[in-house]
Amino acid sequence: MRKLGIWIDQKEANLITLTKKSVQSKIIYSGIETRIREEGEKKQFGRFGDQYMVDEKGKENRIKEYTNKFLQKIVKELSKADEILLFGPAQMKFKLEKIVSDTPDLALKLKATNTTGNMTHNQKLAYVRDFFKIS
């Protein structure tokens, strides 16, 4: 039985895989930049005559695109697991939960989605072990 705990926020996902014989940990970084500054950009808007143009929609679309790529990297890892636990401080875990719930074979594997605070690596390991009752 491969049990997988995923601590996720906007910056990274820590995948902790537990088997009877071993514990493996893997980090996937998102690459999502919320404060992108283009080279030569001086103001947060462009001026055309008496009109101002803000690139909010473009930045929002880039963040959505990076988020989708990040979540798809994680979904590829989920197929190897028998049971899945999602936890973390941010809303990203709910976005991942929606993708998992929409995938029939993964939806059966999802055991819980829990809200936690920021944790050290050892706290994440202990949380996953406690959840799956493995010593």
Backbone torsions as a table, in degrees:
resi	resn	phi	psi	omega
1	MET	NA	122.1	175.2
2	ARG	-101.0	116.4	179.5
3	LYS	-107.5	130.0	-173.9
4	LEU	-120.8	123.0	173.4
5	GLY	-108.6	131.1	-178.9
6	ILE	-121.3	113.7	171.0
7	TRP	-93.4	123.5	-172.8
8	ILE	-135.6	138.8	167.3
9	ASP	-140.4	-167.8	-174.4
10	GLN	-72.0	-23.9	-177.2
11	LYS	-87.6	-38.4	-172.9
12	GLU	-158.1	165.6	173.6
13	ALA	-128.3	129.0	175.4
14	ASN	-101.6	116.8	179.5
15	LEU	-100.7	118.3	-178.8
16	ILE	-114.5	113.0	-177.6
17	THR	-104.6	126.2	178.6
18	LEU	-112.8	131.0	169.8
19	THR	-125.9	178.1	-179.4
20	LYS	-65.4	-28.8	-174.5
21	LYS	-103.7	-21.2	-172.5
22	SER	-147.8	166.2	173.7
23	VAL	-127.7	124.8	179.1
24	GLN	-121.5	144.0	-179.4
25	SER	-129.4	138.5	-179.5
26	LYS	-140.7	141.3	178.5
27	ILE	-114.8	130.1	174.0
28	ILE	-115.3	120.4	179.4
29	TYR	-88.9	144.2	-173.5
30	SER	-82.2	-38.4	-175.0
31	GLY	76.4	10.5	180.0
32	ILE	-78.5	123.4	176.9
33	GLU	-114.3	116.9	-178.8
34	THR	-86.3	-19.5	-179.9
35	ARG	-118.3	76.1	-178.4
36	ILE	-88.5	129.2	177.3
37	ARG	-119.9	117.8	179.4
38	GLU	-75.3	148.8	-179.9
39	GLU	-62.6	131.2	-179.8
40	GLY	87.3	-4.1	-179.4
41	GLU	-73.3	126.3	-178.2
42	LYS	-109.8	-37.4	-179.7
43	LYS	-122.4	166.6	179.7
44	GLN	-86.2	12.0	178.2
45	PHE	-145.8	159.9	174.1
46	GLY	-108.8	145.4	-176.4
47	ARG	-112.8	126.8	177.4
48	PHE	-127.0	97.8	-176.7
49	GLY	66.2	-124.4	178.7
50	ASP	-99.7	14.2	178.5
51	GLN	-110.2	148.0	177.0
52	TYR	-114.5	138.4	-179.8
53	MET	-120.3	122.9	-179.1
54	VAL	-109.2	138.1	-177.2
55	ASP	-93.7	39.0	179.4
56	GLU	-63.6	-43.6	-177.5
57	LYS	-64.1	-41.3	178.8
58	GLY	-63.0	-44.0	178.5
59	LYS	-65.2	-40.5	178.2
60	GLU	-62.4	-41.4	179.1
61	ASN	-66.7	-37.9	177.0
62	ARG	-63.8	-41.9	179.3
63	ILE	-64.1	-41.9	177.9
64	LYS	-62.2	-42.5	-179.4
65	GLU	-63.7	-46.4	178.5
66	TYR	-64.1	-38.0	179.2
67	THR	-63.7	-44.8	179.1
68	ASN	-62.7	-41.6	178.0
69	LYS	-63.0	-42.5	179.1
70	PHE	-60.8	-47.7	-178.2
71	LEU	-67.6	-34.0	178.0
72	GLN	-68.1	-33.7	174.4
73	LYS	-60.7	-40.5	-178.6
74	ILE	-70.8	-40.2	-179.2
75	VAL	-60.8	-35.1	177.1
76	LYS	-59.8	-35.5	-180.0
77	GLU	-75.1	-24.2	-174.7
78	LEU	-70.3	-25.6	-176.3
79	SER	-65.6	-21.0	-179.2
80	LYS	-80.7	-13.6	-173.6
81	ALA	-93.0	155.1	174.9
82	ASP	-97.7	-32.9	176.6
83	GLU	-136.5	143.4	-174.4
84	ILE	-129.0	135.2	173.5
85	LEU	-122.3	128.1	175.1
86	LEU	-110.0	132.0	176.6
87	PHE	-153.2	158.3	179.5
88	GLY	157.7	175.2	-174.3
89	PRO	-87.5	-20.1	-168.3
90	ALA	-104.2	178.5	179.0
91	GLN	-77.5	-10.6	-177.4
92	MET	-59.9	-32.3	-179.7
93	LYS	-64.7	-31.9	178.6
94	PHE	-73.8	-33.5	175.2
95	LYS	-65.7	-42.3	177.3
96	LEU	-66.2	-39.5	178.5
97	GLU	-60.7	-38.9	179.1
98	LYS	-64.2	-42.5	178.5
99	ILE	-64.3	-43.1	179.5
100	VAL	-64.3	-42.0	-179.8
101	SER	-65.4	-30.3	179.8
102	ASP	-80.6	-10.7	178.0
103	THR	-101.5	112.0	-171.4
104	PRO	-55.5	-46.0	-177.6
105	ASP	-70.5	-28.5	178.7
106	LEU	-82.0	-29.8	-177.8
107	ALA	-61.0	-34.5	179.0
108	LEU	-69.9	-26.3	-177.7
109	LYS	-82.4	-22.8	-176.3
110	LEU	-70.9	119.1	-178.3
111	LYS	-96.5	-36.5	-178.0
112	ALA	-164.4	157.0	170.9
113	THR	-129.7	112.4	-174.2
114	ASN	-117.6	147.1	176.0
115	THR	-95.2	124.9	177.5
116	THR	-132.6	171.5	176.0
117	GLY	-89.5	-170.7	173.6
118	ASN	-67.9	141.1	-175.8
119	MET	-134.9	155.7	170.3
120	THR	-78.1	169.8	-179.6
121	HIS	-61.8	-42.4	179.7
122	ASN	-65.1	-36.3	177.1
123	GLN	-65.8	-38.2	177.2
124	LYS	-63.4	-45.0	177.9
125	LEU	-59.3	-45.8	-179.4
126	ALA	-64.4	-39.0	-180.0
127	TYR	-62.6	-44.6	-179.7
128	VAL	-67.1	-42.7	178.1
129	ARG	-61.5	-44.0	179.6
130	ASP	-63.7	-41.1	-179.1
131	PHE	-63.0	-45.0	-178.2
132	PHE	-89.9	3.2	178.2
133	LYS	57.4	47.2	178.6
134	ILE	-116.2	134.0	-179.7
135	SER	-99.1	NA	NA
